[in-house]
């Protein structure tokens, strides 16, 4: 169960980094 929660959290973070304007600014920085 903990593994699934961690996996979901990593996926959400990945989406935030690659699919949002905030992530674009982080990569551009």
Backbone as a ProteinNet text record, in pm:
[ID]
protein_1_A
[PRIMARY]
XXXXXXXXXXXXXXXXXXXXXXXXXXXXX
[TERTIARY]
83.4	0	87.4	187.1	277.4	347.7	384.8	452.7	362.4	234.1	140.7	123.5	118.8	105.3	228.1	345.9	469.8	474.2	430.1	430	335.4	218.7	122	178.5	246.5	304.6	411.1	495.3	600	537.2	428	360.9	303.1	241.5	184.6	293	406.3	518.1	571.1	579.5	625.8	533.2	402.8	305.4	320.1	338.2	353.8	476.7	585.6	710.5	701.9	640.4	645.1	523.7	412.3	289.1	237.2	308.2	259.1	360.3	314	400.4	509.6	476.3	575.3	692	661.6	766.7	851.6	788.4	862.9	961.9	919	1008.4	1123.2	1094.9	1200.2	1304.6	1258	1351.6	1427.3	1361.1	1426.6	1532.1	1509.4	1603.1	1729.9
-120.2	0	125.9	126.7	241.8	264	152.4	162.1	228.1	192.1	251	400.6	438.8	581.4	658.2	601.6	666.7	677.6	573.3	573.1	681.2	692.5	794.7	934.5	953.2	1083.4	1120.5	1026	1051.4	1088.1	1020.1	1048.1	1189.9	1228.5	1363.3	1469.1	1445.1	1539.3	1548.2	1432.9	1430.9	1512.5	1495.8	1571.6	1721.3	1756.9	1898.8	1957.9	1880.5	1931.1	1945.1	1846.4	1844.5	1905.1	1922.1	1965.5	2100.6	2166	2294.4	2404.8	2527.5	2643	2650.2	2609.4	2610.7	2519.5	2402.4	2308.7	2364.9	2435.5	2495.4	2598.7	2678.4	2778.8	2712.2	2601.7	2530.7	2477.2	2419.5	2364.9	2476.9	2589.1	2701	2763.9	2755.7	2812.7	2729
0	0	0	85.6	92.5	-41.3	-106.7	-235.9	-339.5	-337.9	-433.7	-408.2	-282.3	-248.6	-295.9	-273.1	-315.7	-468	-535.7	-681.6	-734.1	-673.1	-714	-689.5	-577.3	-545.8	-648.7	-684.7	-784.7	-918.3	-953.9	-1079.9	-1080.1	-969.1	-960.8	-971.7	-906.5	-913	-1055.8	-1124.1	-1262.8	-1351.9	-1329.5	-1408.7	-1382	-1254.8	-1221.1	-1288.7	-1291.9	-1348.3	-1500.2	-1566.9	-1712.2	-1781.2	-1709.1	-1775.5	-1729.2	-1637.5	-1588	-1613.5	-1603.5	-1627	-1520.7	-1397.8	-1290.7	-1325.7	-1375.3	-1413.3	-1526.6	-1619.3	-1729.9	-1677.7	-1580.2	-1522.1	-1448	-1379.1	-1306	-1404.1	-1515.7	-1614.5	-1685.6	-1709	-1776.5	-1686	-1555.9	-1460.2	-1457.1
[MASK]
+++++++++++++++++++++++++++++

